[in-house]
Amino acid sequence: MNIAPQAFEQQFSLSAIGLMGVVSLIAATTNAFNGTLLARRPDHYKHFTVIGCILLGYAGGIGGGIVRDVLCNKVPSPLVNPWYLVLCLAAAGLALICDYYGSQYFRNGLFQFMTAFSLPWYAIVGAQVAVDAKLGYIAAILIGVIATTAGRWIIDVACNVIPKQLVRGEYFVGTAAMTAALYLLCNGMFGLSQLTSTAIAFCFGFGFRLLCLFLKLEEWEPWEPPKLEAGEKARDSLGANIEEEFHPDPGAQS
């Protein structure tokens, strides 16, 4: 059976995917970039091949979206729209180039900045997809959190690292939940347009995550014995990491 040329045009057309489709592509592309950089960080790297790094980039880019769509009983978006696969591959390749020429650059400060940028997008799309699937608002917030964090879970498990969701961090899960909730509040309760609701939720999520990274605001931990608390590694702020990358200590490089 021959495939008509119109079918290819429809497959690669960006004009018909709508606002949420564009937002989802932004989320997938930036998360693929972040996922590849994460795979090259010393705490995750396990002598991966180039293909291995790209596959982990795909896990970060489309892993959350696939889990989201399966939970909402949809065909996963990357199987419907090939731009997910194309853009994630390009993003993974760009991340490898940045890692090669930047050495330690992008592994800490700028990596954190990019993950803060990408986090709100998937939370927003996840919440909207859940609403479109006729799920309730609580379930929509949960889907938003899962869509945002599932890719990181996959990468951490593949790299034999404790998943980011379970350990101390600057409101990784909390930011996703609040962003999804704010989007639903603006769009569902106040009746704002998708574009306006998306802009408000993104600005909040991105801004709050950056604030947590700069001020080292972290989720609460349960009570711990003094011996365990003494063994915790000190964490640098986002500002300190960026400063170190642009003005590295010569003694640390030797």
Secondary structure as UniProt FT lines:
FT   HELIX           5..11
FT   TURN            15..16
FT   HELIX           18..40
FT   TURN            42..44
FT   HELIX           50..71
FT   TURN            72..73
FT   HELIX           77..80
FT   HELIX           83..102
FT   TURN            103..106
FT   HELIX           109..132
FT   TURN            133..134
FT   HELIX           137..158
FT   TURN            159..160
FT   HELIX           164..166
FT   HELIX           172..184
FT   HELIX           185..189
FT   HELIX           194..215
FT   HELIX           226..230
FT   HELIX           238..246
FT   HELIX           250..253
//
